[in-house]
Amino acid sequence: MMGKYTFIEQTLEDLRKQGLYNTIRTIESSVGAWVIVEGKRVLNMCSNNYLGFANDKRLCTAAKDAIDRYGVGPGAVRSIAGTMSLHIELEKKLAAFKGTEAALSVQSGLNTNLATIPLLMGKEDIIFTDELNHASIIDGCRLTKAKRAIFPHRDVDGLRALLKENQDIAKKLIVTDGVFSMDGDLAPLPGIVEAAEQYGAIVMVDDAHGEGVLGSHGRGIVDHYGLHGRVDIEAGTMSKAFGVVGGYVAGSSELVEYLRQRARPFLFSSAATPPDVAACIAAVDILQETDAPVKKLWENAEYFKSEMNNLGFDTGHSETPITPVMLGEAKTAWDFSKRLFDEEIFATAIAFPTVPKGKARIRVMLSAAHSKDDLDFALGKFAKVGRELGVI
Ligand SMILES: *Cc1c(COP(=O)(O)O)cnc(C)c1O
């Protein structure tokens, strides 16, 4: 007789056989340029800690002070008894930072999409979505009964054709990642906005990898392209460049008020904790005041990428500090990553199904926390392993 868990055992077995079983490494220190992974000190080249805020003293102090004053938990969902003055302060500061009328704090970037998309779109409506959009956007779309029109990656003409075909549907939403996380390429937002304006569509951008990275002081992709006031909804995360955890939606006062009244992750899941929110406020305060960490991040990214190219590595077509080191077959990428780990570099391989077959890679994430010595150390190791494996 088949046990009730046989299907799980079989799936796990299949993953092992296909070489897709993910062994997750354990970090035993704070997340900085260097981390302790399973007892070993290694250079961290795979976190989304773009600005080095994950263990920044100013954020840590803000979190500790918040615990002393507010304790560790919000005690309830925000709409019943969980909204603290800290949440309101973060929302005001985020709106000012983004240049929008209002912002709403939710628990994660994933939740921004689950909060927003189902609230806007019903079964009479249509969502236009880039084929490479993040899983949380896809899940947000799945929570609606709206029709879906998937447009080819970054293809404004393809989007226009679909808009035209569906122009009789009254309510239209175009949703896209701002920065695509596997290749580091940007959404063609100016073209998307123009098409949206022509066809009367709402535009939403998920700026998870653009926050703290693009635009003046890291204000994100809308600022980068100078599209203030022309993008209806900006969704963001506090878990990448901001170094903490949490998410927010920024836009018009009406939109944010609507979310406050009706968004399910807001109404049915407890608020972000006081230390998290306080650390997020500290991160926004720092970026309001200075763009030094953003500049350092870009300097590091440009140096590392150009040196990797000089060594003969293919770093794809990234336009951001996300640096894919293209290796082809999954096995090469896994072997490369293991050899790098032996050499004190922590950089994970990414293969199918996260990226297409034959496009396996090591995705290097640069950070303002890296020193030039760190980058030179990494370049030496990449060169060594690259030659060893016949990649360069
Ligand atoms: C990482 C990411 C998220 C999820 O953010 P969390 O705060 O970790 O939940 C959502 N959307 C995009 C585009 C992302 O890259």
The ligand as a MOL file (V3000), in Angstrom:
LIG
                    3D

  0  0  0     0  0            999 V3000
M  V30 BEGIN CTAB
M  V30 COUNTS 15 15 0 0 0
M  V30 BEGIN ATOM
M  V30 1 C 12.6610 39.6080 -3.5000 0
M  V30 2 C 11.4710 40.0350 -4.2150 0
M  V30 3 C 10.2240 40.0470 -3.5570 0
M  V30 4 C 10.0430 39.5140 -2.1680 0
M  V30 5 O 10.4470 40.4150 -1.1840 0
M  V30 6 P 10.4380 39.9490 0.3360 0
M  V30 7 O 10.4710 41.2210 1.1030 0
M  V30 8 O 11.6410 39.1040 0.5460 0
M  V30 9 O 9.1690 39.1880 0.5520 0
M  V30 10 C 9.1330 40.5210 -4.2500 0
M  V30 11 N 9.2420 40.9560 -5.5360 0
M  V30 12 C 10.4210 40.9520 -6.1790 0
M  V30 13 C 10.4860 41.4600 -7.5820 0
M  V30 14 C 11.5680 40.4800 -5.5520 0
M  V30 15 O 12.7450 40.4760 -6.2040 0
M  V30 END ATOM
M  V30 BEGIN BOND
M  V30 1 1 1 2
M  V30 2 1 2 3
M  V30 3 2 2 14
M  V30 4 1 3 4
M  V30 5 2 3 10
M  V30 6 1 4 5
M  V30 7 1 5 6
M  V30 8 2 6 7
M  V30 9 1 6 8
M  V30 10 1 6 9
M  V30 11 1 10 11
M  V30 12 2 11 12
M  V30 13 1 12 13
M  V30 14 1 12 14
M  V30 15 1 14 15
M  V30 END BOND
M  V30 END CTAB
M  END
